[in-house]
Amino acid sequence: MTIEIANETRQVLISSIQRYFQENMDEPIGNITAGALLGFVLEEIGPIVYNKAVADVQQRLQARVMELDLEVYEDEFQYWSKADRKKKTK
């Protein structure tokens, strides 16, 4: 699965990579080279981050599903106990 990003986002990321190289490396990096580096990172490292995010969401959803019965559970056969309580309060 290819990780797709919007063109605007891609340009912002390329600019960020160029700035990083300008401020932290001995040599600046050009637009084409920064774009190639971005492509490499997206293809090589992106899936790791993506898969971790999916796993985190699955874990969170499973925890929520396990709590669902506590949130929406209703006791059964409550008519007569409710009716008896009403009679006692009258």
N, CA, C and O atoms as a DFTB+ gen file, in Angstrom:
360 C
 N C O
     1  1       0.851      -1.179       0.000
     2  2       0.000       0.000       0.000
     3  2       0.898       1.244       0.000
     4  3       1.785       1.380       0.843
     5  1       0.665       2.109      -0.917
     6  2       1.441       3.338      -1.027
     7  2       0.820       4.415      -0.146
     8  3      -0.397       4.603      -0.141
     9  1       1.660       5.112       0.592
    10  2       1.175       6.216       1.416
    11  2       1.127       7.454       0.534
    12  3       2.151       7.919       0.033
    13  1      -0.067       7.974       0.356
    14  2      -0.270       9.149      -0.491
    15  2      -0.423      10.382       0.394
    16  3      -1.087      10.341       1.430
    17  1       0.192      11.460      -0.023
    18  2       0.014      12.720       0.688
    19  2      -0.368      13.792      -0.335
    20  3      -0.010      13.704      -1.510
    21  1      -1.084      14.780       0.121
    22  2      -1.522      15.866      -0.751
    23  2      -0.317      16.650      -1.261
    24  3       0.712      16.725      -0.589
    25  1      -0.448      17.229      -2.446
    26  2       0.636      18.006      -3.054
    27  2       1.106      19.146      -2.154
    28  3       2.308      19.364      -2.002
    29  1       0.165      19.869      -1.560
    30  2       0.523      20.970      -0.658
    31  2       1.353      20.452       0.513
    32  3       2.361      21.054       0.885
    33  1       0.926      19.345       1.083
    34  2       1.646      18.748       2.208
    35  2       3.034      18.298       1.779
    36  3       4.008      18.475       2.510
    37  1       3.116      17.716       0.590
    38  2       4.402      17.271       0.059
    39  2       5.370      18.448      -0.063
    40  3       6.543      18.330       0.294
    41  1       4.885      19.569      -0.561
    42  2       5.738      20.752      -0.709
    43  2       6.205      21.285       0.643
    44  3       7.357      21.694       0.790
    45  1       5.309      21.278       1.627
    46  2       5.679      21.719       2.973
    47  2       6.741      20.792       3.560
    48  3       7.696      21.251       4.185
    49  1       6.571      19.497       3.356
    50  2       7.550      18.533       3.860
    51  2       8.908      18.699       3.186
    52  3       9.943      18.624       3.849
    53  1       8.910      18.922       1.879
    54  2      10.166      19.138       1.151
    55  2      10.869      20.380       1.682
    56  3      12.082      20.370       1.890
    57  1      10.113      21.445       1.899
    58  2      10.695      22.664       2.465
    59  2      11.259      22.411       3.860
    60  3      12.313      22.940       4.212
    61  1      10.566      21.614       4.643
    62  2      11.025      21.288       5.985
    63  2      12.326      20.489       5.942
    64  3      13.235      20.737       6.734
    65  1      12.413      19.535       5.024
    66  2      13.641      18.750       4.854
    67  2      14.788      19.663       4.438
    68  3      15.898      19.548       4.957
    69  1      14.521      20.565       3.505
    70  2      15.556      21.500       3.068
    71  2      16.026      22.380       4.232
    72  3      17.222      22.614       4.400
    73  1      15.086      22.854       5.018
    74  2      15.454      23.684       6.169
    75  2      16.280      22.888       7.171
    76  3      17.269      23.388       7.708
    77  1      15.869      21.647       7.419
    78  2      16.625      20.805       8.345
    79  2      18.077      20.659       7.893
    80  3      19.003      20.809       8.690
    81  1      18.265      20.365       6.608
    82  2      19.623      20.222       6.080
    83  2      20.394      21.536       6.173
    84  3      21.584      21.543       6.489
    85  1      19.725      22.626       5.900
    86  2      20.380      23.940       5.954
    87  2      20.859      24.257       7.372
    88  3      21.950      24.795       7.556
    89  1      20.051      23.926       8.359
    90  2      20.369      24.286       9.739
    91  2      21.205      23.240      10.475
    92  3      21.862      23.572      11.462
    93  1      21.198      21.988      10.019
    94  2      21.841      20.934      10.789
    95  2      22.939      20.159      10.056
    96  3      23.675      19.401      10.687
    97  1      23.060      20.330       8.773
    98  2      24.053      19.585       8.003
    99  2      25.072      20.539       7.397
   100  3      24.867      21.752       7.365
   101  1      26.157      19.976       6.924
   102  2      27.223      20.781       6.330
   103  2      26.833      21.378       4.983
   104  3      27.307      22.453       4.614
   105  1      25.969      20.678       4.248
   106  2      25.588      21.140       2.909
   107  2      24.078      21.264       2.799
   108  3      23.339      20.471       3.382
   109  1      23.621      22.259       2.052
   110  2      22.170      22.360       1.815
   111  2      21.739      21.238       0.864
   112  3      22.564      20.602       0.208
   113  1      20.453      21.020       0.812
   114  2      19.885      19.978      -0.048
   115  2      18.928      20.646      -1.025
   116  3      18.173      21.537      -0.636
   117  1      18.948      20.240      -2.258
   118  2      18.077      20.821      -3.282
   119  2      16.661      20.269      -3.211
   120  3      16.381      19.302      -2.502
   121  1      15.791      20.903      -3.956
   122  2      14.376      20.545      -4.005
   123  2      14.174      19.110      -4.498
   124  3      13.404      18.353      -3.907
   125  1      14.858      18.741      -5.567
   126  2      14.699      17.394      -6.137
   127  2      15.234      16.341      -5.174
   128  3      14.601      15.305      -4.974
   129  1      16.389      16.599      -4.579
   130  2      16.980      15.647      -3.627
   131  2      16.105      15.509      -2.384
   132  3      15.912      14.405      -1.875
   133  1      15.579      16.628      -1.899
   134  2      14.685      16.586      -0.738
   135  2      13.426      15.788      -1.063
   136  3      12.935      15.032      -0.225
   137  1      12.906      15.954      -2.271
   138  2      11.731      15.183      -2.703
   139  2      12.030      13.699      -2.771
   140  3      11.202      12.873      -2.388
   141  1      13.238      13.355      -3.269
   142  2      13.632      11.949      -3.337
   143  2      13.779      11.366      -1.929
   144  3      13.367      10.234      -1.674
   145  1      14.364      12.140      -1.026
   146  2      14.503      11.685       0.359
   147  2      13.128      11.479       0.991
   148  3      12.909      10.497       1.701
   149  1      12.216      12.393       0.736
   150  2      10.853      12.254       1.254
   151  2      10.206      10.979       0.718
   152  3       9.573      10.235       1.467
   153  1      10.369      10.733      -0.582
   154  2       9.817       9.511      -1.180
   155  2      10.378       8.260      -0.524
   156  3       9.643       7.309      -0.256
   157  1      11.683       8.261      -0.266
   158  2      12.316       7.124       0.404
   159  2      11.743       6.922       1.804
   160  3      11.393       5.804       2.183
   161  1      11.651       8.005       2.564
   162  2      11.138       7.909       3.929
   163  2       9.702       7.398       3.925
   164  3       9.343       6.541       4.733
   165  1       8.886       7.918       3.025
   166  2       7.493       7.472       2.959
   167  2       7.390       5.988       2.612
   168  3       6.554       5.272       3.163
   169  1       8.231       5.539       1.710
   170  2       8.166       4.143       1.278
   171  2       8.820       3.195       2.283
   172  3       8.325       2.091       2.506
   173  1       9.910       3.613       2.879
   174  2      10.677       2.728       3.758
   175  2      10.229       2.796       5.220
   176  3      10.122       1.765       5.885
   177  1       9.970       3.987       5.713
   178  2       9.654       4.169       7.133
   179  2       8.160       4.390       7.360
   180  3       7.622       4.010       8.400
   181  1       7.501       4.998       6.391
   182  2       6.072       5.301       6.518
   183  2       5.214       4.115       6.931
   184  3       4.379       4.254       7.825
   185  1       5.393       2.939       6.300
   186  2       4.556       1.800       6.685
   187  2       4.718       1.375       8.146
   188  3       3.767       0.890       8.760
   189  1       5.906       1.551       8.700
   190  2       6.120       1.201      10.107
   191  2       5.265       2.102      10.994
   192  3       4.594       1.627      11.910
   193  1       5.294       3.388      10.719
   194  2       4.513       4.351      11.496
   195  2       3.020       4.093      11.295
   196  3       2.243       4.118      12.250
   197  1       2.629       3.847      10.051
   198  2       1.231       3.582       9.720
   199  2       0.729       2.326      10.452
   200  3      -0.338       2.341      11.065
   201  1       1.510       1.250      10.378
   202  2       1.101      -0.003      11.024
   203  2       1.011       0.154      12.535
   204  3       0.119      -0.419      13.161
   205  1       1.915       0.917      13.125
   206  2       1.869       1.163      14.564
   207  2       0.609       1.948      14.923
   208  3      -0.045       1.658      15.925
   209  1       0.276       2.934      14.109
   210  2      -0.936       3.725      14.359
   211  2      -2.178       2.844      14.260
   212  3      -3.084       2.953      15.087
   213  1      -2.226       1.975      13.256
   214  2      -3.369       1.064      13.098
   215  2      -3.469       0.141      14.310
   216  3      -4.562      -0.078      14.833
   217  1      -2.337      -0.401      14.761
   218  2      -2.337      -1.287      15.928
   219  2      -2.817      -0.547      17.172
   220  3      -3.575      -1.099      17.970
   221  1      -2.378       0.700      17.340
   222  2      -2.817       1.499      18.492
   223  2      -4.323       1.738      18.453
   224  3      -4.996       1.641      19.479
   225  1      -4.850       2.049      17.275
   226  2      -6.294       2.283      17.136
   227  2      -7.063       0.995      17.405
   228  3      -8.093       1.019      18.077
   229  1      -6.565      -0.144      16.880
   230  2      -7.236      -1.420      17.130
   231  2      -7.287      -1.722      18.627
   232  3      -8.317      -2.158      19.141
   233  1      -6.190      -1.492      19.314
   234  2      -6.135      -1.750      20.751
   235  2      -7.131      -0.856      21.489
   236  3      -7.842      -1.306      22.388
   237  1      -7.170       0.393      21.100
   238  2      -8.096       1.336      21.745
   239  2      -9.552       0.945      21.482
   240  3     -10.382       0.986      22.390
   241  1      -9.861       0.565      20.233
   242  2     -11.226       0.160      19.905
   243  2     -11.622      -1.117      20.634
   244  3     -12.754      -1.238      21.103
   245  1     -10.703      -2.067      20.734
   246  2     -11.006      -3.306      21.453
   247  2     -11.297      -3.015      22.919
   248  3     -12.203      -3.615      23.498
   249  1     -10.547      -2.109      23.524
   250  2     -10.805      -1.741      24.910
   251  2     -12.187      -1.111      25.040
   252  3     -12.918      -1.401      25.987
   253  1     -12.543      -0.253      24.094
   254  2     -13.871       0.387      24.126
   255  2     -14.987      -0.640      23.945
   256  3     -16.014      -0.565      24.621
   257  1     -14.793      -1.594      23.042
   258  2     -15.812      -2.626      22.814
   259  2     -15.989      -3.467      24.076
   260  3     -17.108      -3.843      24.423
   261  1     -14.889      -3.761      24.757
   262  2     -14.980      -4.550      25.984
   263  2     -15.747      -3.805      27.070
   264  3     -16.357      -4.438      27.932
   265  1     -15.730      -2.483      27.045
   266  2     -16.458      -1.680      28.030
   267  2     -17.901      -1.426      27.616
   268  3     -18.702      -0.934      28.411
   269  1     -18.226      -1.754      26.391
   270  2     -19.558      -1.451      25.863
   271  2     -20.664      -2.069      26.693
   272  3     -21.679      -1.419      26.945
   273  1     -20.493      -3.310      27.125
   274  2     -21.550      -3.946      27.910
   275  2     -21.790      -3.219      29.231
   276  3     -22.908      -3.232      29.744
   277  1     -20.768      -2.594      29.782
   278  2     -20.954      -1.835      31.019
   279  2     -21.734      -0.553      30.775
   280  3     -22.503      -0.116      31.632
   281  1     -21.540       0.041      29.623
   282  2     -22.194       1.310      29.314
   283  2     -23.657       1.149      28.923
   284  3     -24.479       2.007      29.244
   285  1     -23.992       0.069      28.239
   286  2     -25.348      -0.054      27.704
   287  2     -26.121      -1.244      28.260
   288  3     -27.217      -1.538      27.783
   289  1     -25.580      -1.926      29.246
   290  2     -26.248      -3.101      29.811
   291  2     -27.503      -2.692      30.557
   292  3     -27.527      -1.682      31.261
   293  1     -28.530      -3.483      30.394
   294  2     -29.784      -3.281      31.132
   295  2     -30.142      -4.580      31.832
   296  3     -30.112      -5.655      31.232
   297  1     -30.479      -4.467      33.105
   298  2     -30.931      -5.652      33.830
   299  2     -32.240      -6.130      33.224
   300  3     -33.070      -5.333      32.787
   301  1     -32.408      -7.445      33.206
   302  2     -33.611      -8.044      32.639
   303  2     -34.674      -8.237      33.723
   304  3     -34.372      -8.248      34.916
   305  1     -35.897      -8.387      33.288
   306  2     -37.018      -8.692      34.163
   307  2     -37.132      -7.698      35.313
   308  3     -37.177      -8.092      36.478
   309  1     -37.179      -6.433      34.990
   310  2     -37.214      -5.377      36.010
   311  2     -38.609      -4.795      36.247
   312  3     -38.795      -3.979      37.149
   313  1     -39.573      -5.207      35.452
   314  2     -40.905      -4.614      35.575
   315  2     -41.449      -4.735      36.997
   316  3     -41.855      -3.737      37.593
   317  1     -41.458      -5.947      37.539
   318  2     -42.096      -6.164      38.847
   319  2     -41.302      -5.523      39.978
   320  3     -41.888      -5.025      40.939
   321  1     -39.991      -5.529      39.874
   322  2     -39.231      -4.883      40.949
   323  2     -39.454      -3.369      40.917
   324  3     -39.496      -2.732      41.969
   325  1     -39.593      -2.801      39.752
   326  2     -39.896      -1.366      39.650
   327  2     -41.307      -1.090      40.154
   328  3     -41.546      -0.107      40.855
   329  1     -42.226      -1.958      39.793
   330  2     -43.612      -1.782      40.231
   331  2     -43.709      -1.879      41.749
   332  3     -44.428      -1.103      42.378
   333  1     -42.984      -2.834      42.342
   334  2     -42.999      -2.971      43.809
   335  2     -42.415      -1.737      44.476
   336  3     -42.933      -1.289      45.499
   337  1     -41.339      -1.173      43.916
   338  2     -40.744       0.032      44.494
   339  2     -41.709       1.200      44.424
   340  3     -41.776       2.008      45.350
   341  1     -42.470       1.300      43.315
   342  2     -43.460       2.367      43.191
   343  2     -44.544       2.242      44.251
   344  3     -44.992       3.245      44.807
   345  1     -44.966       1.014      44.531
   346  2     -46.015       0.796      45.529
   347  2     -45.529       1.206      46.922
   348  3     -46.297       1.744      47.719
   349  1     -44.250       0.950      47.207
   350  2     -43.695       1.258      48.525
   351  2     -43.547       2.778      48.728
   352  3     -43.630       3.260      49.858
   353  1     -43.334       3.512      47.667
   354  2     -43.150       4.968      47.794
   355  2     -44.476       5.705      47.884
   356  3     -44.496       6.887      48.225
   357  1     -45.582       5.036      47.587
   358  2     -46.891       5.707      47.625
   359  2     -47.457       5.790      48.986
   360  3     -48.550       6.327      49.168
